[in-house]
Amino acid sequence: MASERIIDQLNVQLNRELYSGYLYLSMCAYFNEKGLPGFANWMRVQAQEELTHAMKFFDYITKSGGRVKLATIQVPPLEWQSVEEVFRETLAHEQKVTSYINQLVDLAIQEKDHATNNFLQWFVSEQVEEEENARNILDRLRLVGEDKGSLFMLDRELAQRVFVSPAQER
Ligand code: FEO
C-alpha cells in the first residue's frame, strides 16, 4: 500500500494529465479554426493519449489502496500567435511533465516504495517519446518558416496520426 503522501502526489499528477488533455484539445480547436485539420488531428490524438495517462494514475491509485480525488482542472489557453508557438508550448509543457514525473520517482525512492517506482518507470520512458515528438515537429516547423506549401504538406502528414491505446502497443 502506498503512503498517503504518495497517494496525494499521484492524485496531483492525475490532475496534471487531465490538464494536458485539456491543453491539447484547446490546441486542436485552435488548429481546426485555422484550417489545419492535420495539426488538429495530431493534437486530438495527443489529448486521447493524455486521457490514457490519467487513467493509468486513476487505476494505480485505486489498486494501491488509495482514494482518487478529482479536482478542478485549470482552464487552458485559447489562442496562440502561430503554429510554431503552439509547438514551443507543447515541448515546454512536456518538459515540465517530465520534471514532475522525476520528482514522483524521487519521492518513491525516498520512501522505498518499489511498486510505485516500478509503475512510474513507464512514464519515464513515455516522457522521452513525448518530448521527442514535440521537438521533431518544432524542428520541422522552423525549417518550413513562412513557406505555406511546406506547411500544407506537414499538415497532410500529421493527418495520418492514429490513436494507439497503450494496451494495443504491447
Ligand atoms: Fe502525459 Fe504528455 O504526458
Residues whose N, C-alpha, C, O or C-beta is under 5 A from the ligand:
A	BS01	FEO	E17 E50 H53 V97 E130
